[in-house]
Amino acid sequence: MSMGSRITVVLDSTNTEKLRNIQAKMIKTSTKSVSFSHVLNLVVSEGLKKFKP
C-alpha cells in the first residue's frame, strides 16, 4: 500500500465511535497494529464501491 496524502477531515462523533469500534475488533484479531487511518480507508473503499458511475 502506498502512502496517501495527509489531509484534515472532520468526522461526526457517532461515525468516529463506530470506526473506533471497528478498529478495536480488528486489533483483537490481528497480530499487527491497526491504525485509525487504515480502518477509515477500508470503510471508505467499501463504501465507494457502491457509488460506481
All heavy atoms as a GROMACS GRO file, in nm:
protein
  409
    1MET      N    1   0.085  -0.117   0.000
    1MET     CA    2   0.000   0.000   0.000
    1MET      C    3   0.090   0.123   0.000
    1MET      O    4   0.185   0.133   0.075
    1MET     CB    5  -0.091  -0.001   0.124
    1MET     CG    6  -0.184   0.117   0.131
    1MET     SD    7  -0.288   0.116   0.278
    1MET     CE    8  -0.412   0.001   0.228
    2SER      N    9   0.058   0.219  -0.085
    2SER     CA   10   0.139   0.340  -0.091
    2SER      C   11   0.092   0.442   0.012
    2SER      O   12  -0.020   0.436   0.062
    2SER     CB   13   0.129   0.400  -0.231
    2SER     OG   14  -0.004   0.443  -0.256
    3MET      N   15   0.180   0.533   0.044
    3MET     CA   16   0.145   0.639   0.138
    3MET      C   17   0.044   0.732   0.072
    3MET      O   18   0.056   0.764  -0.046
    3MET     CB   19   0.268   0.719   0.177
    3MET     CG   20   0.366   0.642   0.263
    3MET     SD   21   0.300   0.600   0.425
    3MET     CE   22   0.289   0.761   0.499
    4GLY      N   23  -0.055   0.773   0.147
    4GLY     CA   24  -0.156   0.863   0.095
    4GLY      C   25  -0.120   1.006   0.124
    4GLY      O   26  -0.014   1.038   0.177
    5SER      N   27  -0.212   1.093   0.092
    5SER     CA   28  -0.196   1.235   0.120
    5SER      C   29  -0.243   1.264   0.260
    5SER      O   30  -0.341   1.207   0.308
    5SER     CB   31  -0.280   1.317   0.022
    5SER     OG   32  -0.242   1.292  -0.110
    6ARG      N   33  -0.175   1.354   0.325
    6ARG     CA   34  -0.216   1.396   0.460
    6ARG      C   35  -0.319   1.507   0.444
    6ARG      O   36  -0.292   1.610   0.384
    6ARG     CB   37  -0.096   1.447   0.539
    6ARG     CG   38  -0.132   1.484   0.681
    6ARG     CD   39  -0.010   1.528   0.757
    6ARG     NE   40   0.079   1.415   0.780
    6ARG     CZ   41   0.088   1.351   0.897
    6ARG    NH1   42   0.014   1.388   0.997
    6ARG    NH2   43   0.171   1.251   0.911
    7ILE      N   44  -0.440   1.480   0.494
    7ILE     CA   45  -0.548   1.578   0.485
    7ILE      C   46  -0.616   1.591   0.621
    7ILE      O   47  -0.597   1.507   0.708
    7ILE     CB   48  -0.653   1.539   0.379
    7ILE    CG1   49  -0.719   1.405   0.413
    7ILE    CG2   50  -0.593   1.534   0.240
    7ILE    CD1   51  -0.840   1.373   0.331
    8THR      N   52  -0.695   1.694   0.636
    8THR     CA   53  -0.772   1.712   0.758
    8THR      C   54  -0.918   1.685   0.726
    8THR      O   55  -0.971   1.738   0.629
    8THR     CB   56  -0.758   1.856   0.811
    8THR    OG1   57  -0.620   1.881   0.837
    8THR    CG2   58  -0.838   1.877   0.938
    9VAL      N   59  -0.981   1.601   0.807
    9VAL     CA   60  -1.121   1.565   0.788
    9VAL      C   61  -1.191   1.582   0.922
    9VAL      O   62  -1.136   1.544   1.026
    9VAL     CB   63  -1.135   1.418   0.741
    9VAL    CG1   64  -1.280   1.378   0.729
    9VAL    CG2   65  -1.062   1.398   0.610
   10VAL      N   66  -1.312   1.636   0.920
   10VAL     CA   67  -1.391   1.648   1.041
   10VAL      C   68  -1.499   1.541   1.036
   10VAL      O   69  -1.578   1.537   0.943
   10VAL     CB   70  -1.454   1.788   1.054
   10VAL    CG1   71  -1.540   1.796   1.178
   10VAL    CG2   72  -1.348   1.895   1.053
   11LEU      N   73  -1.497   1.450   1.135
   11LEU     CA   74  -1.594   1.340   1.140
   11LEU      C   75  -1.695   1.364   1.250
   11LEU      O   76  -1.662   1.414   1.358
   11LEU     CB   77  -1.522   1.208   1.167
   11LEU     CG   78  -1.427   1.157   1.060
   11LEU    CD1   79  -1.353   1.034   1.111
   11LEU    CD2   80  -1.500   1.125   0.933
   12ASP      N   81  -1.816   1.322   1.224
   12ASP     CA   82  -1.921   1.324   1.325
   12ASP      C   83  -1.880   1.231   1.438
   12ASP      O   84  -1.819   1.126   1.415
   12ASP     CB   85  -2.051   1.276   1.259
   12ASP     CG   86  -2.168   1.277   1.352
   12ASP    OD1   87  -2.188   1.174   1.421
   12ASP    OD2   88  -2.238   1.378   1.357
   13SER      N   89  -1.911   1.267   1.561
   13SER     CA   90  -1.868   1.186   1.676
   13SER      C   91  -1.927   1.044   1.672
   13SER      O   92  -1.861   0.950   1.714
   13SER     CB   93  -1.905   1.254   1.807
   13SER     OG   94  -2.044   1.274   1.817
   14THR      N   95  -2.046   1.029   1.617
   14THR     CA   96  -2.106   0.896   1.605
   14THR      C   97  -2.026   0.809   1.508
   14THR      O   98  -1.999   0.691   1.536
   14THR     CB   99  -2.252   0.906   1.556
   14THR    OG1  100  -2.324   0.990   1.647
   14THR    CG2  101  -2.318   0.770   1.549
   15ASN      N  102  -1.986   0.868   1.396
   15ASN     CA  103  -1.905   0.793   1.299
   15ASN      C  104  -1.768   0.760   1.355
   15ASN      O  105  -1.715   0.651   1.331
   15ASN     CB  106  -1.892   0.871   1.168
   15ASN     CG  107  -2.022   0.879   1.093
   15ASN    OD1  108  -2.107   0.792   1.107
   15ASN    ND2  109  -2.039   0.982   1.014
   16THR      N  110  -1.709   0.852   1.430
   16THR     CA  111  -1.580   0.827   1.492
   16THR      C  112  -1.589   0.710   1.588
   16THR      O  113  -1.502   0.621   1.589
   16THR     CB  114  -1.530   0.952   1.566
   16THR    OG1  115  -1.523   1.061   1.475
   16THR    CG2  116  -1.393   0.929   1.628
   17GLU      N  117  -1.694   0.707   1.667
   17GLU     CA  118  -1.713   0.597   1.763
   17GLU      C  119  -1.729   0.463   1.690
   17GLU      O  120  -1.670   0.362   1.731
   17GLU     CB  121  -1.836   0.625   1.850
   17GLU     CG  122  -1.856   0.523   1.959
   17GLU     CD  123  -1.975   0.555   2.048
   17GLU    OE1  124  -2.023   0.670   2.045
   17GLU    OE2  125  -2.019   0.463   2.119
   18LYS      N  126  -1.805   0.462   1.583
   18LYS     CA  127  -1.824   0.338   1.505
   18LYS      C  128  -1.692   0.291   1.446
   18LYS      O  129  -1.662   0.171   1.448
   18LYS     CB  130  -1.927   0.360   1.394
   18LYS     CG  131  -2.068   0.376   1.446
   18LYS     CD  132  -2.166   0.402   1.334
   18LYS     CE  133  -2.306   0.422   1.387
   18LYS     NZ  134  -2.403   0.450   1.280
   19LEU      N  135  -1.613   0.385   1.394
   19LEU     CA  136  -1.483   0.348   1.338
   19LEU      C  137  -1.388   0.296   1.445
   19LEU      O  138  -1.315   0.201   1.423
   19LEU     CB  139  -1.421   0.469   1.265
   19LEU     CG  140  -1.487   0.508   1.134
   19LEU    CD1  141  -1.440   0.646   1.090
   19LEU    CD2  142  -1.460   0.405   1.026
   20ARG      N  143  -1.390   0.358   1.563
   20ARG     CA  144  -1.307   0.311   1.674
   20ARG      C  145  -1.348   0.170   1.718
   20ARG      O  146  -1.263   0.088   1.754
   20ARG     CB  147  -1.315   0.406   1.794
   20ARG     CG  148  -1.251   0.540   1.770
   20ARG     CD  149  -1.100   0.530   1.771
   20ARG     NE  150  -1.040   0.664   1.757
   20ARG     CZ  151  -0.914   0.684   1.725
   20ARG    NH1  152  -0.833   0.582   1.704
   20ARG    NH2  153  -0.866   0.805   1.714
   21ASN      N  154  -1.478   0.141   1.714
   21ASN     CA  155  -1.525   0.006   1.749
   21ASN      C  156  -1.477  -0.096   1.646
   21ASN      O  157  -1.436  -0.207   1.682
   21ASN     CB  158  -1.678   0.003   1.761
   21ASN     CG  159  -1.727   0.074   1.885
   21ASN    OD1  160  -1.654   0.087   1.983
   21ASN    ND2  161  -1.849   0.122   1.881
   22ILE      N  162  -1.481  -0.060   1.519
   22ILE     CA  163  -1.429  -0.148   1.413
   22ILE      C  164  -1.279  -0.170   1.435
   22ILE      O  165  -1.230  -0.283   1.427
   22ILE     CB  166  -1.455  -0.088   1.273
   22ILE    CG1  167  -1.605  -0.086   1.243
   22ILE    CG2  168  -1.380  -0.166   1.166
   22ILE    CD1  169  -1.642  -0.005   1.119
   23GLN      N  170  -1.208  -0.062   1.466
   23GLN     CA  171  -1.064  -0.071   1.491
   23GLN      C  172  -1.036  -0.165   1.608
   23GLN      O  173  -0.946  -0.249   1.602
   23GLN     CB  174  -1.007   0.068   1.518
   23GLN     CG  175  -0.858   0.068   1.542
   23GLN     CD  176  -0.805   0.206   1.582
   23GLN    OE1  177  -0.880   0.288   1.633
   23GLN    NE2  178  -0.677   0.228   1.558
   24ALA      N  179  -1.113  -0.153   1.716
   24ALA     CA  180  -1.093  -0.237   1.834
   24ALA      C  181  -1.112  -0.385   1.799
   24ALA      O  182  -1.033  -0.470   1.843
   24ALA     CB  183  -1.190  -0.197   1.944
   25LYS      N  184  -1.214  -0.416   1.720
   25LYS     CA  185  -1.237  -0.555   1.679
   25LYS      C  186  -1.121  -0.607   1.594
   25LYS      O  187  -1.078  -0.721   1.608
   25LYS     CB  188  -1.368  -0.567   1.601
   25LYS     CG  189  -1.490  -0.551   1.688
   25LYS     CD  190  -1.618  -0.558   1.606
   25LYS     CE  191  -1.740  -0.529   1.692
   25LYS     NZ  192  -1.863  -0.526   1.613
   26MET      N  193  -1.072  -0.520   1.504
   26MET     CA  194  -0.961  -0.561   1.418
   26MET      C  195  -0.833  -0.582   1.499
   26MET      O  196  -0.756  -0.673   1.471
   26MET     CB  197  -0.938  -0.457   1.307
   26MET     CG  198  -1.050  -0.453   1.205
   26MET     SD  199  -1.029  -0.321   1.084
   26MET     CE  200  -0.894  -0.388   0.986
   27ILE      N  201  -0.811  -0.499   1.599
   27ILE     CA  202  -0.692  -0.512   1.683
   27ILE      C  203  -0.694  -0.645   1.758
   27ILE      O  204  -0.591  -0.712   1.771
   27ILE     CB  205  -0.682  -0.394   1.782
   27ILE    CG1  206  -0.643  -0.267   1.706
   27ILE    CG2  207  -0.582  -0.422   1.893
   27ILE    CD1  208  -0.653  -0.139   1.788
   28LYS      N  209  -0.811  -0.686   1.804
   28LYS     CA  210  -0.824  -0.811   1.879
   28LYS      C  211  -0.789  -0.933   1.795
   28LYS      O  212  -0.743  -1.033   1.846
   28LYS     CB  213  -0.966  -0.826   1.934
   28LYS     CG  214  -0.996  -0.732   2.048
   28LYS     CD  215  -1.139  -0.749   2.095
   28LYS     CE  216  -1.173  -0.648   2.203
   28LYS     NZ  217  -1.313  -0.655   2.244
   29THR      N  218  -0.814  -0.925   1.663
   29THR     CA  219  -0.792  -1.041   1.577
   29THR      C  220  -0.663  -1.031   1.495
   29THR      O  221  -0.633  -1.123   1.419
   29THR     CB  222  -0.911  -1.060   1.480
   29THR    OG1  223  -0.924  -0.943   1.399
   29THR    CG2  224  -1.039  -1.084   1.557
   30SER      N  225  -0.588  -0.922   1.511
   30SER     CA  226  -0.467  -0.903   1.431
   30SER      C  227  -0.342  -0.912   1.518
   30SER      O  228  -0.344  -0.877   1.635
   30SER     CB  229  -0.472  -0.765   1.363
   30SER     OG  230  -0.354  -0.742   1.290
   31THR      N  231  -0.234  -0.957   1.456
   31THR     CA  232  -0.106  -0.960   1.527
   31THR      C  233  -0.028  -0.831   1.502
   31THR      O  234   0.071  -0.806   1.567
   31THR     CB  235  -0.021  -1.080   1.481
   31THR    OG1  236  -0.003  -1.072   1.340
   31THR    CG2  237  -0.089  -1.211   1.516
   32LYS      N  238  -0.073  -0.752   1.405
   32LYS     CA  239  -0.008  -0.626   1.371
   32LYS      C  240  -0.089  -0.509   1.427
   32LYS      O  241  -0.205  -0.525   1.465
   32LYS     CB  242   0.003  -0.611   1.219
   32LYS     CG  243   0.088  -0.717   1.153
   32LYS     CD  244   0.096  -0.694   1.004
   32LYS     CE  245   0.182  -0.800   0.937
   32LYS     NZ  246   0.190  -0.778   0.792
   33SER      N  247  -0.029  -0.392   1.427
   33SER     CA  248  -0.103  -0.273   1.469
   33SER      C  249  -0.206  -0.237   1.362
   33SER      O  250  -0.187  -0.265   1.244
   33SER     CB  251  -0.009  -0.156   1.493
   33SER     OG  252   0.055  -0.119   1.374
   34VAL      N  253  -0.315  -0.178   1.406
   34VAL     CA  254  -0.422  -0.138   1.315
   34VAL      C  255  -0.448   0.010   1.340
   34VAL      O  256  -0.504   0.047   1.442
   34VAL     CB  257  -0.551  -0.220   1.340
   34VAL    CG1  258  -0.661  -0.177   1.245
   34VAL    CG2  259  -0.524  -0.369   1.325
   35SER      N  260  -0.409   0.093   1.244
   35SER     CA  261  -0.424   0.237   1.263
   35SER      C  262  -0.567   0.280   1.230
   35SER      O  263  -0.640   0.215   1.155
   35SER     CB  264  -0.327   0.314   1.173
   35SER     OG  265  -0.366   0.304   1.037
   36PHE      N  266  -0.605   0.394   1.289
   36PHE     CA  267  -0.736   0.452   1.261
   36PHE      C  268  -0.746   0.486   1.112
   36PHE      O  269  -0.849   0.464   1.050
   36PHE     CB  270  -0.756   0.577   1.347
   36PHE     CG  271  -0.894   0.636   1.336
   36PHE    CD1  272  -1.001   0.579   1.402
   36PHE    CD2  273  -0.915   0.749   1.260
   36PHE    CE1  274  -1.128   0.633   1.392
   36PHE    CE2  275  -1.041   0.804   1.249
   36PHE     CZ  276  -1.148   0.746   1.315
   37SER      N  277  -0.638   0.536   1.054
   37SER     CA  278  -0.636   0.570   0.911
   37SER      C  279  -0.661   0.447   0.824
   37SER      O  280  -0.733   0.454   0.724
   37SER     CB  281  -0.503   0.634   0.872
   37SER     OG  282  -0.488   0.757   0.934
   38HIS      N  283  -0.602   0.335   0.864
   38HIS     CA  284  -0.622   0.211   0.789
   38HIS      C  285  -0.769   0.170   0.792
   38HIS      O  286  -0.827   0.136   0.687
   38HIS     CB  287  -0.534   0.100   0.848
   38HIS     CG  288  -0.553  -0.033   0.784
   38HIS    ND1  289  -0.509  -0.061   0.657
   38HIS    CD2  290  -0.612  -0.147   0.828
   38HIS    CE1  291  -0.539  -0.186   0.625
   38HIS    NE2  292  -0.602  -0.239   0.728
   39VAL      N  293  -0.829   0.177   0.909
   39VAL     CA  294  -0.971   0.142   0.923
   39VAL      C  295  -1.057   0.236   0.839
   39VAL      O  296  -1.146   0.193   0.766
   39VAL     CB  297  -1.014   0.146   1.071
   39VAL    CG1  298  -1.164   0.124   1.086
   39VAL    CG2  299  -0.937   0.042   1.151
   40LEU      N  300  -1.030   0.364   0.849
   40LEU     CA  301  -1.107   0.463   0.773
   40LEU      C  302  -1.095   0.438   0.624
   40LEU      O  303  -1.195   0.441   0.551
   40LEU     CB  304  -1.060   0.604   0.808
   40LEU     CG  305  -1.131   0.719   0.738
   40LEU    CD1  306  -1.280   0.717   0.765
   40LEU    CD2  307  -1.071   0.851   0.780
   41ASN      N  308  -0.974   0.410   0.576
   41ASN     CA  309  -0.954   0.382   0.433
   41ASN      C  310  -1.030   0.257   0.388
   41ASN      O  311  -1.086   0.254   0.279
   41ASN     CB  312  -0.806   0.373   0.400
   41ASN     CG  313  -0.744   0.508   0.382
   41ASN    OD1  314  -0.789   0.588   0.303
   41ASN    ND2  315  -0.640   0.534   0.457
   42LEU      N  316  -1.031   0.154   0.472
   42LEU     CA  317  -1.106   0.032   0.437
   42LEU      C  318  -1.255   0.061   0.426
   42LEU      O  319  -1.322   0.018   0.330
   42LEU     CB  320  -1.084  -0.076   0.543
   42LEU     CG  321  -0.948  -0.144   0.544
   42LEU    CD1  322  -0.938  -0.240   0.664
   42LEU    CD2  323  -0.924  -0.220   0.415
   43VAL      N  324  -1.309   0.133   0.522
   43VAL     CA  325  -1.452   0.164   0.523
   43VAL      C  326  -1.489   0.252   0.404
   43VAL      O  327  -1.590   0.228   0.336
   43VAL     CB  328  -1.493   0.229   0.657
   43VAL    CG1  329  -1.635   0.281   0.652
   43VAL    CG2  330  -1.477   0.129   0.771
   44VAL      N  331  -1.407   0.352   0.376
   44VAL     CA  332  -1.434   0.441   0.262
   44VAL      C  333  -1.425   0.363   0.131
   44VAL      O  334  -1.510   0.379   0.042
   44VAL     CB  335  -1.337   0.561   0.262
   44VAL    CG1  336  -1.346   0.639   0.132
   44VAL    CG2  337  -1.366   0.652   0.380
   45SER      N  338  -1.326   0.276   0.117
   45SER     CA  339  -1.311   0.196  -0.005
   45SER      C  340  -1.434   0.109  -0.030
   45SER      O  341  -1.485   0.101  -0.142
   45SER     CB  342  -1.188   0.107   0.003
   45SER     OG  343  -1.072   0.184   0.003
   46GLU      N  344  -1.482   0.044   0.076
   46GLU     CA  345  -1.601  -0.040   0.062
   46GLU      C  346  -1.724   0.044   0.028
   46GLU      O  347  -1.807   0.006  -0.055
   46GLU     CB  348  -1.626  -0.120   0.191
   46GLU     CG  349  -1.529  -0.232   0.213
   46GLU     CD  350  -1.531  -0.336   0.100
   46GLU    OE1  351  -1.641  -0.380   0.060
   46GLU    OE2  352  -1.422  -0.370   0.051
   47GLY      N  353  -1.735   0.159   0.090
   47GLY     CA  354  -1.849   0.248   0.063
   47GLY      C  355  -1.846   0.302  -0.078
   47GLY      O  356  -1.951   0.313  -0.143
   48LEU      N  357  -1.728   0.334  -0.129
   48LEU     CA  358  -1.717   0.389  -0.264
   48LEU      C  359  -1.751   0.287  -0.372
   48LEU      O  360  -1.793   0.325  -0.482
   48LEU     CB  361  -1.576   0.445  -0.287
   48LEU     CG  362  -1.544   0.574  -0.213
   48LEU    CD1  363  -1.397   0.610  -0.231
   48LEU    CD2  364  -1.632   0.687  -0.259
   49LYS      N  365  -1.737   0.159  -0.342
   49LYS     CA  366  -1.773   0.056  -0.440
   49LYS      C  367  -1.922   0.063  -0.475
   49LYS      O  368  -1.961   0.027  -0.584
   49LYS     CB  369  -1.740  -0.083  -0.385
   49LYS     CG  370  -1.592  -0.111  -0.380
   49LYS     CD  371  -1.564  -0.247  -0.321
   49LYS     CE  372  -1.415  -0.271  -0.308
   49LYS     NZ  373  -1.385  -0.400  -0.245
   50LYS      N  374  -2.002   0.112  -0.382
   50LYS     CA  375  -2.147   0.124  -0.406
   50LYS      C  376  -2.182   0.242  -0.495
   50LYS      O  377  -2.293   0.252  -0.543
   50LYS     CB  378  -2.220   0.138  -0.272
   50LYS     CG  379  -2.202   0.019  -0.180
   50LYS     CD  380  -2.267   0.043  -0.048
   50LYS     CE  381  -2.240  -0.074   0.046
   50LYS     NZ  382  -2.294  -0.049   0.180
   51PHE      N  383  -2.088   0.334  -0.516
   51PHE     CA  384  -2.115   0.456  -0.590
   51PHE      C  385  -2.043   0.462  -0.724
   51PHE      O  386  -2.006   0.569  -0.770
   51PHE     CB  387  -2.077   0.578  -0.505
   51PHE     CG  388  -2.166   0.595  -0.386
   51PHE    CD1  389  -2.124   0.552  -0.262
   51PHE    CD2  390  -2.292   0.652  -0.398
   51PHE    CE1  391  -2.206   0.566  -0.150
   51PHE    CE2  392  -2.374   0.666  -0.289
   51PHE     CZ  393  -2.332   0.624  -0.164
   52LYS      N  394  -2.025   0.348  -0.789
   52LYS     CA  395  -1.961   0.348  -0.920
   52LYS      C  396  -2.053   0.415  -1.021
   52LYS      O  397  -2.173   0.386  -1.026
   52LYS     CB  398  -1.928   0.206  -0.964
   52LYS     CG  399  -1.813   0.145  -0.887
   52LYS     CD  400  -1.774   0.012  -0.946
   52LYS     CE  401  -1.656  -0.044  -0.867
   52LYS     NZ  402  -1.614  -0.173  -0.918
   53PRO      N  403  -1.996   0.504  -1.105
   53PRO     CA  404  -2.079   0.575  -1.205
   53PRO      C  405  -2.126   0.484  -1.316
   53PRO      O  406  -2.074   0.384  -1.344
   53PRO     CB  407  -1.987   0.682  -1.260
   53PRO     CG  408  -1.850   0.651  -1.213
   53PRO     CD  409  -1.859   0.550  -1.106
   0.00000   0.00000   0.00000
